Each structure stands twice: as C-alpha cells, then as structure tokens.
C-alpha cells in the first residue's frame, strides 16, 4: 500500500469524520435552543394512547410503507427508497471495513452481497436522476443541490462497488477515488439536503407527541 492510499484510508477519513461531527454537534445545539411549542388544543384522543406511543409510532413511520398514501399506492418507489438507503449504509460501512477489518472481504459471499447492494443503489440513483430530469414537476421543484447530491451519490456508489474487493494488484486508482469521494461526501453532507436524516428524529418526535395528544397517532384501525 502506498503512503497516498494509506493517508486516504485513514487520516483523510478521520479528518472528514471529525469535521462532520463538529458541524453536526453545533447544529444539534442550535436545534435544541428552540423547544417545541406548547400544545394549545386540549387532549382529544383516547387516554389509552400516550405521548410515548405516538413518538415511537412516528419514529418508526419510515419502516411502515402502508402508513402513507404515496408509498402505499406506489410500492416501487418505496422499494427504491429501501435499496438506495441500504446502499448508503453498505458504502459507508465499506469505508470502515477496508482500513480496519479487511479480512472480512476475504469472504466471496460478503463481497458479492456488498457489490449487489451497492450496485442496486447505483442503479436506483440513475433511475432517480432520469425521473428528475424527465418529469416536468420534478424539474420545477429540483434545486442545484438536488442534482449535485444525487449525482455525487450515484458516482460514489459506482466506485464503492468497484472498490469492494479491495484489490491493489491492478493499481490503487479505484480505492483512491472511492476514499476521496467518501471524504468529500462527509464534508459536504452537513451543508446539503442529504442531512435531512439529522432532522428526522426531532421532527418525528414533535409530530408524534402532538398527534398522540390529538388522537391521530398511533392509528387505530377497526
């Protein structure tokens, strides 16, 4: 392994992770300065439904495609969502496995599973980009950050898929590109729409607490 690749796999990733952690810590501190407003409406739900149930139900909403009409009536879009985010998890995990647990990649089964997962996410990224460019409504609501973030993720998936075997016999270019993109990704994410996951626990907490008080969450079906 060259010194350049060693730097990209270790020090560069560590600096990028530290930068992201600092930015997220400052952002969370800022968020916590604004406590949720007091509910002005009197409790109207069943006393059997507590705020804790509503909050938990709201947090788990992402794993319940039947809870929203957009995913209930279009399961293909929810499947894309799952595949895309599993690819993100696999690609991020790979950036830790290669430098710290490379022996895991000696398993052909694990290598194949990672390549399939990340490759499928790359394909979903291409599908989403085509849809964003071809559907008039999507073009109107898309910002430059939407296009850049989606392009960045799709390209990152592609090189992560190629980097999975962790082979340097044919050169280190693939690994260098993958780890450079990973570092850039970690630095850029806090300032892009990709950071929406940071707000998810907070927004769903407030929503679940309020909707439980109003008797809306959790949904009770007869």
Phi and psi restraints in degrees (value plus and minus 20) as a CYANA .aco file:
   2 UNK   PHI     -96.0   -56.0
   2 UNK   PSI     143.5   183.5
   3 UNK   PHI     -85.0   -45.0
   3 UNK   PSI     -53.2   -13.2
   4 UNK   PHI     -84.2   -44.2
   4 UNK   PSI     -65.8   -25.8
   5 UNK   PHI     -87.3   -47.3
   5 UNK   PSI     -59.5   -19.5
   6 UNK   PHI     -81.1   -41.1
   6 UNK   PSI     -61.7   -21.7
   7 UNK   PHI     -83.4   -43.4
   7 UNK   PSI     -63.7   -23.7
   8 UNK   PHI     -84.7   -44.7
   8 UNK   PSI     -57.0   -17.0
   9 UNK   PHI     -98.1   -58.1
   9 UNK   PSI     -47.6    -7.6
  10 UNK   PHI    -134.7   -94.7
  10 UNK   PSI     -96.8   -56.8
  11 UNK   PHI     -82.0   -42.0
  11 UNK   PSI     -62.1   -22.1
  12 UNK   PHI     -82.9   -42.9
  12 UNK   PSI     -64.0   -24.0
  13 UNK   PHI     -86.3   -46.3
  13 UNK   PSI     -60.0   -20.0
  14 UNK   PHI     -83.6   -43.6
  14 UNK   PSI     -62.4   -22.4
  15 UNK   PHI     -86.6   -46.6
  15 UNK   PSI     -60.9   -20.9
  16 UNK   PHI     -85.2   -45.2
  16 UNK   PSI     -62.1   -22.1
  17 UNK   PHI     -85.0   -45.0
  17 UNK   PSI     -60.7   -20.7
  18 UNK   PHI     -83.9   -43.9
  18 UNK   PSI     -62.9   -22.9
  19 UNK   PHI     -81.3   -41.3
  19 UNK   PSI     -66.1   -26.1
  20 UNK   PHI     -83.0   -43.0
  20 UNK   PSI     -60.6   -20.6
  21 UNK   PHI     -83.3   -43.3
  21 UNK   PSI     -59.9   -19.9
  22 UNK   PHI     -85.1   -45.1
  22 UNK   PSI     -66.8   -26.8
  23 UNK   PHI     -82.3   -42.3
  23 UNK   PSI     -64.0   -24.0
  24 UNK   PHI     -86.3   -46.3
  24 UNK   PSI     -57.7   -17.7
  25 UNK   PHI     -82.2   -42.2
  25 UNK   PSI     -64.4   -24.4
  26 UNK   PHI     -84.2   -44.2
  26 UNK   PSI     -58.4   -18.4
  27 UNK   PHI     -89.9   -49.9
  27 UNK   PSI     -60.6   -20.6
  28 UNK   PHI     -86.2   -46.2
  28 UNK   PSI     -60.0   -20.0
  29 UNK   PHI     -79.4   -39.4
  29 UNK   PSI     -59.8   -19.8
  30 UNK   PHI     -85.9   -45.9
  30 UNK   PSI     -61.6   -21.6
  31 UNK   PHI     -81.7   -41.7
  31 UNK   PSI     -59.7   -19.7
  32 UNK   PHI     -92.1   -52.1
  32 UNK   PSI     -27.8    12.2
  33 UNK   PHI     -94.0   -54.0
  33 UNK   PSI     -34.3     5.7
  34 UNK   PHI    -137.0   -97.0
  34 UNK   PSI      66.5   106.5
  35 UNK   PHI     -85.8   -45.8
  35 UNK   PSI     135.6   175.6
  36 UNK   PHI     -81.8   -41.8
  36 UNK   PSI     120.5   160.5
  37 UNK   PHI     -86.9   -46.9
  37 UNK   PSI     132.9   172.9
  38 UNK   PHI     -89.6   -49.6
  38 UNK   PSI     121.6   161.6
  39 UNK   PHI     -95.5   -55.5
  39 UNK   PSI     102.3   142.3
  40 UNK   PHI    -108.0   -68.0
  40 UNK   PSI     -39.7     0.3
  41 UNK   PHI    -105.4   -65.4
  41 UNK   PSI     117.9   157.9
  42 UNK   PHI     -87.3   -47.3
  42 UNK   PSI     130.7   170.7
  43 UNK   PHI     -75.4   -35.4
  43 UNK   PSI     109.1   149.1
  44 UNK   PHI    -142.6  -102.6
  44 UNK   PSI     -20.8    19.2
  45 UNK   PHI    -114.6   -74.6
  45 UNK   PSI     155.8   195.8
  46 UNK   PHI     -86.6   -46.6
  46 UNK   PSI     120.9   160.9
  47 UNK   PHI     -87.9   -47.9
  47 UNK   PSI     -32.9     7.1
  48 UNK   PHI     -94.0   -54.0
  48 UNK   PSI     -39.2     0.8
  49 UNK   PHI    -117.5   -77.5
  49 UNK   PSI      94.2   134.2
  50 UNK   PHI    -116.0   -76.0
  50 UNK   PSI     146.3   186.3
  51 UNK   PHI     -81.8   -41.8
  51 UNK   PSI     -57.5   -17.5
  52 UNK   PHI     -82.5   -42.5
  52 UNK   PSI     -59.0   -19.0
  53 UNK   PHI     -85.1   -45.1
  53 UNK   PSI     -61.8   -21.8
  54 UNK   PHI     -84.5   -44.5
  54 UNK   PSI     -61.7   -21.7
  55 UNK   PHI     -84.5   -44.5
  55 UNK   PSI     -67.1   -27.1
  56 UNK   PHI     -82.3   -42.3
  56 UNK   PSI     -62.3   -22.3
  57 UNK   PHI     -81.7   -41.7
  57 UNK   PSI     -59.7   -19.7
  58 UNK   PHI     -88.5   -48.5
  58 UNK   PSI     -61.5   -21.5
  59 UNK   PHI     -82.6   -42.6
  59 UNK   PSI     -56.0   -16.0
  60 UNK   PHI    -106.3   -66.3
  60 UNK   PSI     -16.1    23.9
  61 UNK   PHI     -79.3   -39.3
  61 UNK   PSI     -52.6   -12.6
  62 UNK   PHI     -83.4   -43.4
  62 UNK   PSI     -43.9    -3.9
  63 UNK   PHI    -118.0   -78.0
  63 UNK   PSI      -7.6    32.4
  64 UNK   PHI    -145.4  -105.4
  64 UNK   PSI      62.4   102.4
  65 UNK   PHI     -82.3   -42.3
  65 UNK   PSI     -40.8    -0.8
  66 UNK   PHI     -97.4   -57.4
  66 UNK   PSI     -29.7    10.3
  67 UNK   PHI    -100.7   -60.7
  67 UNK   PSI     -40.1    -0.1
  68 UNK   PHI    -141.7  -101.7
  68 UNK   PSI     120.8   160.8
  69 UNK   PHI     -82.1   -42.1
  69 UNK   PSI     -56.9   -16.9
  70 UNK   PHI     -81.7   -41.7
  70 UNK   PSI     -54.2   -14.2
  71 UNK   PHI    -116.7   -76.7
  71 UNK   PSI     -45.3    -5.3
  72 UNK   PHI     -89.8   -49.8
  72 UNK   PSI     -57.0   -17.0
  73 UNK   PHI    -112.5   -72.5
  73 UNK   PSI     -33.0     7.0
  74 UNK   PHI    -153.6  -113.6
  74 UNK   PSI      54.2    94.2
  75 UNK   PHI     -80.6   -40.6
  75 UNK   PSI     -45.6    -5.6
  76 UNK   PHI     -82.2   -42.2
  76 UNK   PSI     -57.0   -17.0
  77 UNK   PHI     -89.6   -49.6
  77 UNK   PSI     -55.7   -15.7
  78 UNK   PHI     -88.8   -48.8
  78 UNK   PSI     -57.9   -17.9
  79 UNK   PHI     -81.4   -41.4
  79 UNK   PSI     -60.4   -20.4
  80 UNK   PHI     -80.9   -40.9
  80 UNK   PSI     -63.6   -23.6
  81 UNK   PHI     -77.8   -37.8
  81 UNK   PSI     -67.3   -27.3
  82 UNK   PHI     -84.8   -44.8
  82 UNK   PSI     -67.9   -27.9
  83 UNK   PHI     -81.0   -41.0
  83 UNK   PSI     -63.6   -23.6
  84 UNK   PHI     -82.0   -42.0
  84 UNK   PSI     -65.5   -25.5
  85 UNK   PHI     -96.9   -56.9
  85 UNK   PSI     -49.3    -9.3
  86 UNK   PHI     -85.5   -45.5
  86 UNK   PSI     -56.4   -16.4
  87 UNK   PHI     -84.2   -44.2
  87 UNK   PSI     -57.9   -17.9
  88 UNK   PHI     -82.4   -42.4
  88 UNK   PSI     -66.8   -26.8
  89 UNK   PHI     -81.3   -41.3
  89 UNK   PSI     -63.8   -23.8
  90 UNK   PHI     -84.9   -44.9
  90 UNK   PSI     -61.3   -21.3
  91 UNK   PHI     -88.3   -48.3
  91 UNK   PSI     -59.4   -19.4
  92 UNK   PHI     -88.1   -48.1
  92 UNK   PSI     -64.4   -24.4
  93 UNK   PHI     -79.1   -39.1
  93 UNK   PSI     -56.1   -16.1
  94 UNK   PHI     -81.3   -41.3
  94 UNK   PSI     -54.3   -14.3
  95 UNK   PHI     -87.9   -47.9
  95 UNK   PSI     -36.8     3.2
  96 UNK   PHI    -116.7   -76.7
  96 UNK   PSI     -54.6   -14.6
  97 UNK   PHI     -86.6   -46.6
  97 UNK   PSI     -66.7   -26.7
  98 UNK   PHI     -78.9   -38.9
  98 UNK   PSI     -68.8   -28.8
  99 UNK   PHI    -100.6   -60.6
  99 UNK   PSI     -47.5    -7.5
 100 UNK   PHI    -132.6   -92.6
 100 UNK   PSI     -46.4    -6.4
 101 UNK   PHI    -155.5  -115.5
 101 UNK   PSI      32.7    72.7
 102 UNK   PHI     -82.9   -42.9
 102 UNK   PSI     -41.7    -1.7
 103 UNK   PHI     -83.2   -43.2
 103 UNK   PSI     -44.7    -4.7
 104 UNK   PHI     -83.0   -43.0
 104 UNK   PSI     -49.3    -9.3
 105 UNK   PHI    -101.6   -61.6
 105 UNK   PSI     -14.2    25.8
 106 UNK   PHI     -99.4   -59.4
 106 UNK   PSI     -30.5     9.5
 107 UNK   PHI    -104.7   -64.7
 107 UNK   PSI      93.7   133.7
 108 UNK   PHI     -79.5   -39.5
 108 UNK   PSI     -53.0   -13.0
 109 UNK   PHI     -85.8   -45.8
 109 UNK   PSI     -66.1   -26.1
 110 UNK   PHI     -84.4   -44.4
 110 UNK   PSI     -61.7   -21.7
 111 UNK   PHI     -79.1   -39.1
 111 UNK   PSI     -64.6   -24.6
 112 UNK   PHI     -85.8   -45.8
 112 UNK   PSI     -61.4   -21.4
 113 UNK   PHI     -83.3   -43.3
 113 UNK   PSI     -62.8   -22.8
 114 UNK   PHI     -84.7   -44.7
 114 UNK   PSI     -62.2   -22.2
 115 UNK   PHI     -84.6   -44.6
 115 UNK   PSI     -59.7   -19.7
 116 UNK   PHI     -86.3   -46.3
 116 UNK   PSI     -65.5   -25.5
 117 UNK   PHI     -82.5   -42.5
 117 UNK   PSI     -68.9   -28.9
 118 UNK   PHI     -91.3   -51.3
 118 UNK   PSI     -58.3   -18.3
 119 UNK   PHI     -83.4   -43.4
 119 UNK   PSI     -59.6   -19.6
 120 UNK   PHI     -84.2   -44.2
 120 UNK   PSI     -59.4   -19.4
 121 UNK   PHI     -84.6   -44.6
 121 UNK   PSI     -57.8   -17.8
 122 UNK   PHI     -82.5   -42.5
 122 UNK   PSI     -62.0   -22.0
 123 UNK   PHI     -83.5   -43.5
 123 UNK   PSI     -61.4   -21.4
 124 UNK   PHI     -82.9   -42.9
 124 UNK   PSI     -59.0   -19.0
 125 UNK   PHI     -80.2   -40.2
 125 UNK   PSI     -61.0   -21.0
 126 UNK   PHI     -85.7   -45.7
 126 UNK   PSI     -63.3   -23.3
 127 UNK   PHI     -80.3   -40.3
 127 UNK   PSI     -63.2   -23.2
 128 UNK   PHI     -85.9   -45.9
 128 UNK   PSI     -57.4   -17.4
 129 UNK   PHI     -87.2   -47.2
 129 UNK   PSI     -62.7   -22.7
 130 UNK   PHI     -80.3   -40.3
 130 UNK   PSI     -63.7   -23.7
 131 UNK   PHI     -84.2   -44.2
 131 UNK   PSI     -61.3   -21.3
 132 UNK   PHI     -86.1   -46.1
 132 UNK   PSI     -51.2   -11.2
 133 UNK   PHI    -105.3   -65.3
 133 UNK   PSI     -48.1    -8.1
 134 UNK   PHI    -117.0   -77.0
 134 UNK   PSI     -44.4    -4.4
 135 UNK   PHI    -111.3   -71.3
 135 UNK   PSI      99.4   139.4
 136 UNK   PHI     -73.9   -33.9
 136 UNK   PSI     -63.1   -23.1
 137 UNK   PHI     -82.7   -42.7
 137 UNK   PSI     -61.6   -21.6
 138 UNK   PHI     -85.4   -45.4
 138 UNK   PSI     -57.1   -17.1
 139 UNK   PHI     -83.0   -43.0
 139 UNK   PSI     -58.5   -18.5
 140 UNK   PHI     -89.3   -49.3
 140 UNK   PSI     -53.9   -13.9
 141 UNK   PHI    -115.5   -75.5
 141 UNK   PSI     -20.4    19.6
 142 UNK   PHI    -108.7   -68.7
 142 UNK   PSI     116.5   156.5
 143 UNK   PHI    -123.1   -83.1
 143 UNK   PSI     146.2   186.2
 144 UNK   PHI     -75.1   -35.1
 144 UNK   PSI     -55.4   -15.4
 145 UNK   PHI     -84.2   -44.2
 145 UNK   PSI     -55.3   -15.3
 146 UNK   PHI     -80.3   -40.3
 146 UNK   PSI     -68.1   -28.1
 147 UNK   PHI     -86.0   -46.0
 147 UNK   PSI     -64.3   -24.3
 148 UNK   PHI     -86.2   -46.2
 148 UNK   PSI     -64.9   -24.9
 149 UNK   PHI     -83.3   -43.3
 149 UNK   PSI     -64.3   -24.3
 150 UNK   PHI     -87.0   -47.0
 150 UNK   PSI     -59.5   -19.5
 151 UNK   PHI     -84.5   -44.5
 151 UNK   PSI     -64.2   -24.2
 152 UNK   PHI     -79.4   -39.4
 152 UNK   PSI     -66.2   -26.2
 153 UNK   PHI     -83.9   -43.9
 153 UNK   PSI     -62.6   -22.6
 154 UNK   PHI     -84.8   -44.8
 154 UNK   PSI     -64.5   -24.5
 155 UNK   PHI     -85.4   -45.4
 155 UNK   PSI     -59.6   -19.6
 156 UNK   PHI     -82.0   -42.0
 156 UNK   PSI     -61.8   -21.8
 157 UNK   PHI     -79.0   -39.0
 157 UNK   PSI     -63.7   -23.7
 158 UNK   PHI     -80.0   -40.0
 158 UNK   PSI     -67.6   -27.6
 159 UNK   PHI     -95.1   -55.1
 159 UNK   PSI     -48.6    -8.6
 160 UNK   PHI     -85.3   -45.3
 160 UNK   PSI     -61.1   -21.1
 161 UNK   PHI     -80.4   -40.4
 161 UNK   PSI     -61.2   -21.2
 162 UNK   PHI     -92.1   -52.1
 162 UNK   PSI     -47.2    -7.2
 163 UNK   PHI    -103.3   -63.3
 163 UNK   PSI     -33.7     6.3
 164 UNK   PHI     -71.4   -31.4
 164 UNK   PSI     -67.0   -27.0
 165 UNK   PHI     -82.7   -42.7
 165 UNK   PSI     -36.7     3.3
 166 UNK   PHI      36.7    76.7
 166 UNK   PSI      28.8    68.8
 167 UNK   PHI    -125.7   -85.7
 167 UNK   PSI     115.9   155.9
 168 UNK   PHI    -138.4   -98.4
 168 UNK   PSI     -15.7    24.3
 169 UNK   PHI     -82.0   -42.0
 169 UNK   PSI     -54.2   -14.2
 170 UNK   PHI    -115.2   -75.2
 170 UNK   PSI      -8.2    31.8
 171 UNK   PHI      96.9   136.9
 171 UNK   PSI     147.7   187.7
 172 UNK   PHI    -127.7   -87.7
 172 UNK   PSI     -12.2    27.8
 173 UNK   PHI     -79.0   -39.0
 173 UNK   PSI     -66.9   -26.9
 174 UNK   PHI     -80.2   -40.2
 174 UNK   PSI     -67.8   -27.8
 175 UNK   PHI     -85.1   -45.1
 175 UNK   PSI     -59.8   -19.8
 176 UNK   PHI     -83.4   -43.4
 176 UNK   PSI     -63.4   -23.4
 177 UNK   PHI     -84.8   -44.8
 177 UNK   PSI     -63.5   -23.5
 178 UNK   PHI     -82.0   -42.0
 178 UNK   PSI     -67.7   -27.7
 179 UNK   PHI     -92.4   -52.4
 179 UNK   PSI     -51.0   -11.0
 180 UNK   PHI     -86.9   -46.9
 180 UNK   PSI     -63.8   -23.8
 181 UNK   PHI     -83.3   -43.3
 181 UNK   PSI     -59.1   -19.1
 182 UNK   PHI     -81.6   -41.6
 182 UNK   PSI     -64.3   -24.3
 183 UNK   PHI     -83.9   -43.9
 183 UNK   PSI     -64.5   -24.5
 184 UNK   PHI     -82.3   -42.3
 184 UNK   PSI     -60.5   -20.5
 185 UNK   PHI     -79.4   -39.4
 185 UNK   PSI     -65.6   -25.6
 186 UNK   PHI     -84.3   -44.3
 186 UNK   PSI     -55.5   -15.5
 187 UNK   PHI     -96.8   -56.8
 187 UNK   PSI     -56.6   -16.6
 188 UNK   PHI     -99.1   -59.1
 188 UNK   PSI     -55.1   -15.1
 189 UNK   PHI     -72.0   -32.0
 189 UNK   PSI     -66.1   -26.1
 190 UNK   PHI     -80.1   -40.1
 190 UNK   PSI     -38.0     2.0
 191 UNK   PHI    -127.2   -87.2
 191 UNK   PSI     -11.8    28.2
 192 UNK   PHI    -138.7   -98.7
 192 UNK   PSI     156.5   196.5
 193 UNK   PHI     -90.3   -50.3
 193 UNK   PSI     -33.3     6.7
 194 UNK   PHI     -82.5   -42.5
 194 UNK   PSI     -43.4    -3.4
 195 UNK   PHI     -94.8   -54.8
 195 UNK   PSI      -8.9    31.1
 196 UNK   PHI     -78.5   -38.5
 196 UNK   PSI     -48.3    -8.3
 197 UNK   PHI     -84.7   -44.7
 197 UNK   PSI     -43.2    -3.2
 198 UNK   PHI     -86.6   -46.6
 198 UNK   PSI     -53.9   -13.9
 199 UNK   PHI    -106.3   -66.3
 199 UNK   PSI     -36.3     3.7
 200 UNK   PHI     -74.8   -34.8
 200 UNK   PSI     -71.2   -31.2
 201 UNK   PHI     -79.5   -39.5
 201 UNK   PSI     -55.6   -15.6
 202 UNK   PHI     -93.9   -53.9
 202 UNK   PSI     -69.8   -29.8
 203 UNK   PHI     -84.6   -44.6
 203 UNK   PSI     -61.0   -21.0
 204 UNK   PHI     -90.3   -50.3
 204 UNK   PSI     -50.0   -10.0
 205 UNK   PHI     -83.2   -43.2
 205 UNK   PSI     -70.8   -30.8
 206 UNK   PHI     -84.4   -44.4
 206 UNK   PSI     -61.4   -21.4
 207 UNK   PHI     -84.9   -44.9
 207 UNK   PSI     -66.3   -26.3
 208 UNK   PHI     -83.0   -43.0
 208 UNK   PSI     -61.5   -21.5
 209 UNK   PHI     -84.2   -44.2
 209 UNK   PSI     -63.4   -23.4
 210 UNK   PHI     -90.2   -50.2
 210 UNK   PSI     -64.9   -24.9
 211 UNK   PHI     -89.4   -49.4
 211 UNK   PSI     -49.8    -9.8
 212 UNK   PHI     -86.7   -46.7
 212 UNK   PSI     -59.6   -19.6
 213 UNK   PHI     -82.7   -42.7
 213 UNK   PSI     -54.1   -14.1
 214 UNK   PHI    -110.0   -70.0
 214 UNK   PSI     -18.5    21.5
 215 UNK   PHI      59.8    99.8
 215 UNK   PSI      -0.1    39.9
 216 UNK   PHI    -116.6   -76.6
 216 UNK   PSI     -58.8   -18.8
 217 UNK   PHI    -141.4  -101.4
 217 UNK   PSI     120.8   160.8
 218 UNK   PHI     -89.1   -49.1
 218 UNK   PSI     131.9   171.9
 219 UNK   PHI     -90.3   -50.3
 219 UNK   PSI     114.8   154.8
 220 UNK   PHI    -131.0   -91.0
 220 UNK   PSI      98.2   138.2
 221 UNK   PHI    -126.1   -86.1
 221 UNK   PSI     115.8   155.8
